[in-house]
Amino acid sequence: MSDPVICGVDFDDFVISMEEFHGYRSPGILFGGLMIEASLHELGDTPYLNVVTETVVCLPDAVQLLTPCTIGNGFLQTIDWGKFALTCYDRLSLLGVRVWMNPDALGGYPLVRQWFERSSHKKEKLPFEALAAEIIVAAKEAISQRPVHLHRSLKESQSVPTGRCPGCGESYPLHLGPACPACGDQAYYFYQTPTK
Amino acid sequence: MSDPVICGVDFDDFVISMEEFHGYRSPGILFGGLMIEASLHELGDTPYLNVVTETVVCLPDAVQLLTPCTIGNGFLQTIDWGKFALTCYDRLSLLGVRVWMNPDALGGYPLVRQWFERSSHKKEKLPFEALAAEIIVAAKEAISQRPVHLHRSLKESQSVPTGRCPGCGESYPLHLGPACPACGDQAYYFYQTPTK
């Protein structure tokens, strides 16, 4: 069987690009690429493509490698639900196709199943080549899809008024409150200034 | 003045890569690249580099273009605070350097100020070349920085037990509750299946 073309990208080039961007050859990005391919094929012509992933793991990088949608340009959104699923949609029509991995379809694909279920076991390193070959075949059975209609576009299209935070003096969106989140009670991740 | 090298990337190559990845030449990504450069320069050798941005606009793409950190590999986190700031840190030592744009330093840089304050006005298209030239000079004055000590690493390093959702049958992280978020009350963004 010849290697597939995924969203217009040759398999070998896709593997190289994921190594460069993501840091390693990722089964999740390969499967994600096949999911995006399936979604876009079903969706058809989509002049205003947006994507939302339901996990922050791997799938966002597949989207960023294969579509014009990135986190920083706002056309890719991520929701941290830990679900191996994504939706490509048109932000004007709000019509989309959600695609996901169907675990019931993995019976004949032991490596894919082992990889997909790894999160509940000790993580084992599976050989990428063999796993990739199985993923390419399994994808036809294991990618489920259905059309969806979003309630609203997830991309912020309105600019918001900003002002200076009375605490730190930095600019922030005024609708967030009288002080910026970093000066309020949301500074949960940092900081103290290190003491020498 | 010669064009700068930003995180080891020639200015011209950086502009090309941002057009390819982000979709257009972005002043925010250019300024963000100079912020990353400043943070890494101050931080020094960082074998376990992670980055957190305090906005989802532009800065995440600067990080993904110039460092090994991406959304999908978990080394880049974004916090949607609408603040033009980011922190590079070492996820083992938890020592980092936060960098941000100081609006008080923009007095001598009318284009940069106009661009940075655009969110509160009607968005105007500024000429990229002139703005970029001003950004490169302004960065030396307008990037503020301070060392920070994070309370914890933001990258999830533990795998979590997963199981089947009784609603949809898909896999999800069991700690999120008895059903997956998409089947619970968090399905705020989608879906109804479109009616024909």
Interface residues (C-beta under 8 A of the other chain):
Chain A: F21 H22 G23 S26 G28 I29 V52 E54 V56 V57 C58 L59 P60 D61 A62 Q64 P68 T70 I71 G72 N73 G74 T78 I79 W81 G82 K83 F84 A85 T87 L95 G96 R98 W100 M101 N102 P103 D104 F116 E117 R118 S119 S120 K123 R146 P147 V148 H149 L150 H151 R152 L154 S159 V160 P161 T162 G163 R164 G169 E170 S171 Y172 P173 L176 C180 P181 A182 Q186 Y188 Y189 F190 Y191 Q192 T193 P194
Chain B: F21 H22 G23 S26 G28 I29 V52 E54 V56 V57 C58 L59 P60 D61 A62 Q64 P68 T70 I71 G72 N73 G74 T78 I79 W81 G82 K83 F84 A85 T87 L95 G96 R98 W100 M101 N102 P103 D104 F116 E117 R118 S119 S120 K123 R146 P147 V148 H149 L150 H151 R152 L154 S159 V160 P161 T162 G163 R164 G169 E170 S171 Y172 P173 L176 C180 P181 A182 Q186 Y188 Y189 F190 Y191 Q192 T193 P194
